[in-house]
C-alpha cells in the first residue's frame, strides 16, 4: 500500500487502462451503463490521485525532513538545525553548535536520491537514511572556501509528528581529521 501512496504513476496507468477498456465497451454497445462506467473510472482515478497527493507516508515524511534540514543548514540557521536534532542526541547537537558558527554555508544539498528505510516495528518508529551530501562553505576565520561532499548514514527517530536526528555516521571520519589537524 505504501508504494501506491508514494507513487501516482501506477494509479494513472491503471486508470488509463480501465478507461480505455470502458471506452471500447462504450463504443461497442453505446449504453448508458457503459458511459457511467467510464465516468466511474475517471472519478475513481481522480480520487486515488488526490488521496495519494495528500497522504504522507513515513518514508515521505523522513525525506521531507532531510530536505528541510539541508535548507536550514544552507540558511545558516543554527536554531533551525537544532530543531531537527533529538534531545538525547548530545553528540549531534554538539557538532552542530561547534561547527556552524565557524563557517558560512553557501550551499547544502542532498545529491541523488536518498535511500530511506523505515522500521515501523520499533517503538518509537525509526528510519535510516543513506545519502550523499554536499556542503559548500567559507571558513569565517581564514576566508578559505571549499566544498565538503561525503556519504552519510543518518538515523532518525519519530517524535510526535516530527522526525528527529538521533545519530549520524559519515563515510569519512571528519572528527578524527579535526583532532589530527590540531
C-alpha positions in Angstrom: 0.0 0.0 0.0 2.9 2.4 0.7 4.0 2.1 -2.9 0.7 3.4 -4.2 0.7 6.1 -1.5 4.2 7.3 -2.6 3.9 7.0 -6.4 1.0 8.2 -8.6 2.2 6.5 -11.8 0.5 3.1 -11.1 -2.7 5.0 -10.4 -2.5 6.9 -13.6 -1.6 3.8 -15.6 -4.4 1.7 -14.1 -6.9 4.5 -14.6 -5.8 4.9 -18.3 -6.1 1.1 -18.9 -9.5 0.9 -17.3 -10.7 4.0 -19.1 -9.6 2.5 -22.4 -11.4 -0.7 -21.7 -14.5 1.2 -20.6 -14.3 3.3 -23.8 -14.0 0.3 -26.0 -17.1 -1.2 -24.4 -19.0 2.1 -24.7 -18.2 2.4 -28.4 -19.3 -1.2 -29.0 -22.6 -1.2 -27.1 -23.3 2.5 -26.6 -25.4 2.0 -23.5 -25.9 4.4 -20.6 -24.3 1.8 -18.2 -21.1 1.8 -20.2 -21.0 5.6 -20.2 -21.5 5.6 -16.5 -18.7 3.0 -16.2 -16.3 5.5 -18.0 -17.4 8.2 -15.6 -16.8 6.0 -12.6 -13.3 5.1 -13.8 -12.4 8.8 -14.2 -13.8 9.7 -10.8 -12.1 6.8 -9.1 -8.8 7.6 -10.7 -9.1 11.2 -9.7 -10.0 10.3 -6.1 -7.0 8.0 -5.8 -4.6 10.6 -7.3 -5.9 13.2 -4.8 -5.6 10.7 -1.9 -2.0 9.9 -3.0 -1.1 13.6 -3.1 -2.4 14.3 0.4 -1.4 11.0 2.1 2.1 11.3 3.6 3.9 8.1 4.4 6.6 7.8 7.0 9.2 7.5 4.2 8.0 10.7 2.6 8.0 12.5 5.9 11.6 11.5 6.6 12.6 12.6 3.1 10.9 16.0 3.5 12.7 16.4 6.9 16.0 15.6 5.2 15.5 18.4 2.6 14.2 20.8 5.3 17.4 20.1 7.3 19.5 20.9 4.3 17.6 24.1 3.7 18.2 25.1 7.4 21.9 24.4 7.1 22.1 26.4 3.9 20.4 29.3 5.6 23.0 29.2 8.4 20.1 28.8 10.8 21.6 27.1 13.8 18.4 27.3 15.8 16.5 25.7 12.9 19.1 22.9 12.6 18.8 22.2 16.3 15.0 21.7 16.0 15.8 18.7 13.8 18.0 17.0 16.5 16.6 14.7 19.1 17.1 15.9 22.7 19.1 12.7 23.6 21.5 13.2 20.6 24.1 15.2 22.5 27.0 14.4 20.1 25.0 15.6 17.1 23.8 18.7 18.9 27.4 19.4 19.9 28.7 19.0 16.3 26.1 21.5 15.1 26.8 24.0 17.8 30.6 23.7 17.3 30.8 23.7 13.5 28.0 26.0 12.3 29.4 29.2 14.0 32.8 28.5 12.3 31.6 28.6 8.7 29.3 30.5 6.3 27.3 27.9 4.4 26.7 28.9 0.8 25.1 25.6 -0.4 23.8 22.5 1.3 22.4 19.8 -0.9 21.3 16.2 -0.9 23.0 14.6 -4.0 20.9 12.0 -5.8 18.0 10.1 -4.3 18.4 9.2 -0.6 17.8 5.6 0.4 15.3 5.5 3.2 14.4 2.5 5.3 11.7 3.0 7.9 11.3 0.5 10.8 7.7 0.8 11.9 8.1 -2.2 14.3 10.5 -0.2 16.5 9.0 1.8 19.4 9.3 4.7 18.6 9.4 4.3 14.9 12.9 4.8 13.4 14.3 5.4 10.0 17.8 5.1 8.5 18.8 7.3 5.6 21.8 6.7 3.4 22.6 9.6 1.1 25.3 11.8 -0.3 25.5 15.3 0.9 27.3 18.4 -0.4 28.1 21.4 1.7 29.9 24.4 0.2 31.3 26.6 3.0 33.6 29.6 3.7 35.6 29.3 6.9 35.0 32.6 8.8 38.4 32.8 10.4 40.5 32.3 7.3 38.1 33.1 4.4 39.0 29.8 2.8 36.2 28.4 0.6 35.6 24.9 -0.3 33.1 22.1 -0.7 32.7 19.0 1.5 31.0 16.0 0.0 30.5 12.7 1.7 28.2 9.7 2.0 26.4 9.8 5.3 24.1 7.5 7.2 21.6 9.3 9.4 19.4 7.7 12.0 16.0 9.4 12.7 13.5 8.7 15.4 9.9 9.7 15.2 8.8 12.2 17.9 5.1 13.1 17.7 4.6 14.2 14.1 8.3 15.1 13.6 11.4 13.1 12.6 14.5 14.0 14.6 18.1 13.0 14.1 19.4 10.5 16.7 22.8 10.0 15.2 24.8 10.1 12.0 27.8 8.4 10.6 29.8 10.0 7.7 31.8 7.7 5.4 35.0 9.7 6.3 35.6 10.3 9.9 35.9 14.1 9.9 36.2 14.2 13.7 39.5 12.2 13.6 40.8 14.6 10.8 40.0 17.6 13.0 41.8 16.0 16.0 44.8 15.3 13.8 44.8 18.9 12.5 45.0 20.4 15.9 
